[in-house]
Amino acid sequence: MSYRDAQDRAARLSDPREALEALARAHRGGDDLLARAVAGHAVVNGWSDVVQAWAADRPGAAEQLAELDALLITGSAGITEQLADGAAFYAPRPPELADVMEHQLAQVADPASLAPTPAAAYGVPSR
């Protein structure tokens, strides 16, 4: 079975009880793709019992799920707002600057880097 097929099957699950049964069948049959698809569907639907059952026999999964939960929290630090802000304030780089490195742009953008140093006023090279 392909992962796409597994996702289609998981998408037909309408409640956490069905999802737990499908997850148990996938585990018994050694179908990791279906198990992952069911777990993904459970995450999207907020079925924490299903997600925890999937993570129970996977080392490190609990920590990864905690990180995912932190990203999915709405509010000023939520991933949704971060993505929206990034999209709203994205400005593509002009073609004239295509070959300019990031650190060079940052140096030019920083007015303090362009101001002469006190030593330069007396002809002493800085740095």
N, C-alpha and C positions, 0 to 999 in steps of 0.2 A: 504494500500500500504506500502511496506517495504521501508526503506531508500535506499536500493540497487536499487529497481525499480525506485524510484524517481531520483536517480543519472543517471540511464540509460536514462530516459526521458529527463532530463536536458542536458545530453551529446549530444542529437540530435538537440539541439537548435544551430542555426548557425549564428544568428545575435542578437544584443541587442533589436531590436524591438520585435522579437519573444519571447525573454526572458522576456521582460516587460509584454507582453500579458500573458505568462504562469504564471508569478508571480501574476498578477492581478487575474487570474482564481484560483490560489492556495489560495490566500487571501479570495476571495469570497466563496470558498468551504471549508474554514477552514482547508486546507491541509498544515500543518506546515512543514511536511517532504519534500514535493515537493518545498515549498517556500525556505527552507534551501538549498535544492539541486540546485535550480536555482541560488540562491545567490552565492553558492560555485563555480558553473560553471562560473558565471559572474566575480568573483574575478580572477579566473585562466585566463580568456580571457580579463581582463582589461576593462570590461563594467561597468564603475563607476556609470552611471545613474541607472542601474539595482540594483547595490549594495546599492546605496543611497536610492532607493525606498524600498528595503527590510528592511533597517535599520531605516526608518522613524518612524515606530510605535513600535520600540523596545528600551526601556530605556537602556542607556549605550552602545548601539551598535556602536555609532559613535566613542566613545573613543576606543573601542576594535578594530575597523577598522583602526583607526589612528595608533594603536600599530602594527597591522598587516602590514600596509604600511611601517612603519619604519623597520620592520624585512625583508621585501621583497626588500628593496632598495639594489641595487648592489653596490659594492665598498668594501673598507677594513672592514667596519662595517656590511656588509650585511650578512644575515643568510646563504646564499649559501657558502660564503667564510668561515664563522665560522664552518659550518658543514664539508666542505672540509678539513680545517685545523685540525679539531678534528679527522677526519678519517685518515688523513695522518700521524699524530703524535701520534696516539693511540698505546700504548704498553700494552699488557695484563699483569696482575699481575702474577708473577711466583707462582706456587703452594706452594712453600716454605713460601711465605708471605701471604697466604690466611687468616690466623688468626691474622695477625698484623693489628692494627687499623691505620687509616689515620694519626692521630696526632703523632703516634709513628714513622711512616715512615717519616713524615715531620721533626721530631726532628733529626732522624738519617741522613737525607739528608742535614740538615743545618750544615755546618762546624763550624759555630760560636757556636752552642749548644754543640759541642764536645770539644771546646777549654777550657782549664782550666781558671777559673776566677782568678784574682789577689789574692783574699782571699784564694782560694784553694791552692795556692802555699805555703801559710803559715800554712796549715792544718786547716783552718777555713772553716767549711761546708757552702756552699752557699744555699740560698733559704730555 
